[in-house]
Every structure is written in C-alpha cells, then in structure tokens.
Amino acid sequence: MLTIFSLFCSYSYATSDQSQNCVSTHFDEKASIKHVIDGDTVVLLDNRHVRLIGINTPELSHDKRKSSEDGAELARKSLIQLLDDQSQIQLLYGKERLDRHGRTLAHIYLNNGLNIQAELLEKGLAMPLRIPPNLSLAECYSSASLTAKEENRGLWALPRYKTQKVSSLSGSEKGFYSISGKVLNVNESRSAIWINLENNVALRIHKDDLNYFDKNDLMTLRGKTIEANGWLYKNKKQLRMRIRHKLDLNILY
C-alpha cells in the first residue's frame, strides 16, 4: 500500500474509536433537533439551520428533476439514526459561528459524549472538510476518516470518491474531489500561490490561508506527485481547486 504523508507534517493517527476521542469538556448550548436536511445539515427546534463543522457529505437533491450524488441518501439516513430518540444534543460552536448562508456552524455531540462528525467519518459516510478558522478538531477528524478511506468503507468504496488522477479528468468535473498528479511548477501571484498540475489543473492557495502552510516547502513541490482534496471548479478554461489547509495537500512521492 502506498504510504501517504500529510504535507510537511507528521501526524500520529489513532485507530481507536475516534468518535469518542474527538471530545470536548465545554459545550455552548443544548438544543433539540427538528429535522435532518442531509448528511451535514440539521434544523433545530427553533428553526435555526446548523451546518456540521469539519465534514462534507454528498449533495442531496431536493429537486425531483435532479439526482442526488452517490451516497447522499445513506449519509442522511445514518445521521437520522444517530440522532433518533435524542431529546437533546450538545453544540460546540466554531470560531466563525455563521457561514455565508446564515447557518450556525457547530460540532454536534450526543449527551453520552459521542461526536457525530467523527462517527460519520469513521463509518466512511462523510469526508473531512477543513475551512479556516474552524479547525479545532481538524486533526482528530482526519484521524477518524483515515482508516475508513484505507479500508474502503462507505463512500470510499464508490468510484466517485476514489482519488482521481488529473490525467483522467475531462475538464467538466465540479464538486468535491480527491485528485492526484505531478506538479509541473509553482508560482506566486499577488493574491495566491498556484500549484500547476498536469492536464491544465491548478491548485490555488490564497494568501489569507498561507499561515496554515509552510510557504518555503510549498515552493519545493515541483516534480513531486501530490494528492489534493477540495472543490473542483472551472475558470478561464482551467480546472481549479482552492486548498485551505495543509491536511488537504499530501505528498505521494
């Protein structure tokens, strides 16, 4: 099996029950769940929408004319089962409390201490998502997901979520992907560092996020084959992906 190293950092990944290990001794609020929208969003009894920090699940279509992404229904059903018969849950807010849609950003715990995000990651029903500044449990969530990915649990067994070689991309892809490819060059602009891969694919690290990386190490990536995780989008006839944290950029060899 190919050993994957998180970029320029060494982490110890535990194989124990990560949903119990991603603990907190402090909670901001107790609340009750009214409705589960999808695998990473719930509605509270007071009608606030809560987006679960640190995970991303496949998009669930609420339009009968469009299909849901592979694994979306399973993620939602699993979250419903985890929250079933829970009169209350505990919320731990992120450093940034609201997203651009006005949703509350929080980690969700059951009263027995079970971390919901870590549980979904451990089962392979969600993918880790790192968005600054809400990174307090990023390493723990990465640990929870690692074994699931290596053992092809849940989403990781589906072709859509396997790491895609950039050479195989058509250029029309969009959404959350794991990709790999050889670095052709690394350039710096006024606003970002650009890591250019094969097949006209570019990774963008905005300078606002550079404190989550070692800039000197980034500039030495040319010639290395790396893996990156994030949302693919097309801009100026080029496939691009914004990378916001070092855990989303790994050296393969």
C-alpha positions, 0 to 999 in steps of 0.5 A: 500500500502506498504510504501517504504523508500529510504535507510537511507534517507528521501526524500520529493517527489513532485507530481507536474509536475516534468518535469518542476521542474527538471530545470536548469538556465545554459545550455552548448550548443544548438544543433539540433537533427538528429535522435532518436536511442531509448528511451535514445539515440539521434544523433545530427546534427553533428553526435555526439551520446548523451546518456540521463543522469539519465534514462534507457529505454528498449533495442531496437533491431536493429537486425531483428533476435532479439526482442526488450524488452517490451516497447522499441518501445513506449519509442522511439516513445514518445521521437520522439514526444517530440522532433518533430518540435524542431529546437533546444534543450538545453544540460546540460552536466554531470560531466563525459561528455563521457561514455565508448562508446564515447557518450556525456552524457547530460540532454536534455531540450526543449527551453520552459524549459521542461526536457525530462528525467523527462517527460519520467519518469513521463509518466512511459516510462523510469526508473531512472538510477543513475551512479556516478558522474552524479547525479545532478538531481538524486533526482528530477528524482526519484521524477518524476518516483515515482508516475508513478511506484505507479500508474502503468503507462507505463512500470510499468504496464508490468510484466517485470518491476514489482519488482521481488522477488529473490525467483522467479528468475531462475538464467538466468535473465540479464538486468535491474531489480527491485528485492526484498528479505531478506538479509541473511548477509553482508560482506566486501571484499577488493574491495566491500561490498556484500549484500547476498540475498536469492536464491544465489543473491548478491548485490555488492557495490564497494568501489569507490561508498561507499561515496554515502552510509552510510557504518555503516547502510549498515552493519545493513541490515541483516534480513531486506527485501530490494528492489534493482534496477540495472543490473542483471548479472551472475558470478561464478554461482551467480546472481549479481547486482552492486548498485551505489547509495543509491536511488537504495537500499530501505528498505521494512521492 
